[in-house]
Structure formats: C-alpha cells, structure tokens
Amino acid sequence: MRYYMINTTRSGTLLRWFQFDKRRPWLDLENPDCTLTLQLVGEAAANASLRLSDRAGRTLPYDLLPDPQVPQGLPDFAQIPAPRRQLLRLRFRFPGAEPLYLHDTRDGALLLTLEPVIRYPAFLFGLLQECQARFCPEGFENFVETGTLMAHTTLHASYWFPKVWTIELSEELHAQAQISLATRPNVTCLLGNSGDVLPDLAASLTGPSLFFLDAHWSGDETTDWDASRFSGYPVATARIADPQLSEVDRQVPLMAELTALAERHSGKAVVLIDDWGSIGRRDFGFAGEDWGSLDAEAIRAWIASHPRTQFHFRADHHRYLWAMA
C-alpha cells in the first residue's frame, strides 16, 4: 500500500496548533517527506526544543525550516508574550508506515503522535452486518466498489467477501491499486468510467451482492485548494473527459450506476450510495465540485417506487442505503 492517512493525537497543552503543508495529512511511501508547522504556547515555550522518535524510541533527524508563517484565521500569534510562544516549521521523513512521536526535550513530555493508517469506511462493515441479518442471511457473495482511490476499502473488503471488484477512472490510481492488491487473489481491478463498466459487470454476477457507489471527482492540480474546505488527496483524481456531458455528469456517474444496477443485476443487492449529503450542492467540499443538478428527493422517490425495492433508508448524513431483490 502506497498511501496512508496520518492520524494525529495531541498530548498536553504546550502544542496549541499544528498543520501539515497543503493541509493534507497523508503519507506517500514513495515520497515520505513531511512538513509540519507547529505553534507552541505556554510557560517558557520560546525555550522549548523538540525530539522526534520512532516506536522503538530511536531519535530521528529533522530540519527546522526558516520563516514559518501563522495561517489566516488563527488568533494573532504576535499578541502572546514572546517568552510564551514559539512557531516552528519542521521537515522530516517517515522511515516507513510506522508511528512517530514528537516530544519536548526539556521534560520528555509527549506533544504529538503521528500514526499512518490504512483508511477505510468502518460504517460500511457495520451496515453489512445489519443487512446480512435482515436481508441476506446466506451471506453476500460479491462486493463491487466504484471509485477505487487508494484501494483501502477494497483491501478490507477482500477479507470479508469471496469476490471483490473495484472500478477506477484514473489510470494512475488503477495502476497503483493493481500493485497494492496484487497479493489478494479474489480482487479484480477494472479501469474505466463506472457508468460504462458497471452494466456488464452487474449482469455477470451471481449470488447476493453489495455495491458501494463512491465514484466521483475529488479534485486535481487545477483545484484551488486554498479556497476549499476539503484539503484534497495526495494524488489527482479523474473526471470523465467527454466535453458533451454536463459538468455534474462528468464528475458524478451516480444515475448511470443506479440505472445499471436496477436493470442488469438480477439477484439480491444492497446498494450503499456514499456522499449523499453532497447531492444538489456545488463547491461544497472544494472549489469546482459539482453535484448541483442531482436531486436527492427525486432519487429517493425513484428508489421507493422501484418494484424490486425491499427497503431503503438514510444510513447517516453522508450515505443512503437501498436493498432490492
């Protein structure tokens, strides 16, 4: 696995604020350098120095970069008395996908833990248990994901389902997934627009299936991340290149996916629609994001009226679940 999200745990009160460069807390094992700006506030904070260590307690080197800047929106750092504040910008390298620890050298106090993790949606597997008990006691045979991204969800699904397919539009992410999942023989990685790939795949499946619909553009090098709430992934994602399509259809193939499943998959199916809270919005997570012409109420009504629908509900703010037989 190449990409890991960095979970952070702050300890004590000396570390008031910290931020990764570009606000993206991701570790890329092919480029494991990391830059972190930290704001220390407290008694004699100006005299504090830091130690970076690994799990075994070994000290790791780092560089102090010049001219660290306080981002906009934070309280005026200059108003804090000079002896009680320090702003530092550190550049260091992860030795692998293992936790790192930042300490105050004066007393050894732990300030920050940086832990690379494989990020996957735990909610999906909770819903799997619920739906299996209610709807599919024989168990699900297939798992199909649209939008592979880092392949974290696919990896976890490969331990839960006999057969797993994942569809990715980006050639770069697809190629990386093939490498990351090479040791999982029950996984098939497919390249292309899920709206085009899913109909034939759905028709070929036998046995109960769970579909996780998460294919959508999540920004690239053209995105103004400074003007966005979401800070982006460490790699560009893809949208459909066809200029004849509307922007929302280029970014979000949801309606094509739902139609394909309703028409082409013949067995029991649970469909989990991710990012339900984004439907009908523009520039919601980041500048240029467009789900604007999709209508959540219209989609819900279509699901409710479909003759194969067994039940459907909003699983949480971000997701909608549909079961059909």
Sequence and secondary structure as in RCSB ss.txt:
>XXXX:A:sequence
MRYYMINTTRSGTLLRWFQFDKRRPWLDLENPDCTLTLQLVGEAAANASLRLSDRAGRTLPYDLLPDPQVPQGLP
DFAQIPAPRRQLLRLRFRFPGAEPLYLHDTRDGALLLTLEPVIRYPAFLFGLLQECQARFCPEGFENFVETGTLM
AHTTLHASYWFPKVWTIELSEELHAQAQISLATRPNVTCLLGNSGDVLPDLAASLTGPSLFFLDAHWSGDETTDW
DASRFSGYPVATARIADPQLSEVDRQVPLMAELTALAERHSGKAVVLIDDWGSIGRRDFGFAGEDWGSLDAEAIR
AWIASHPRTQFHFRADHHRYLWAMA
>XXXX:A:secstr
  EEEEEEEE SSSEEEEEEGGG  EEETTB EEEEEEEEESTTGGG  EEEEETT  EE EEE SS    TTS 
 GGGS GGGEEEEEEEEE SSSS EEEEETTT  EEEEEEEE    HHHHHHHHHHHHHH TT   EEEEE  TT
SHHHHHHTTT SEEEEEES HHHHHHHHHHTTT TTEEEEES HHHHHHHHHHH  S EEEEE       TTS G
GG SS   SS       TTS HHHHH  HHHHHHHHHHH  S EEEEES GGGTT BSSSSTT B TT  HHHHH
HHHHH TTEEEEEEEETTEEEEEE 
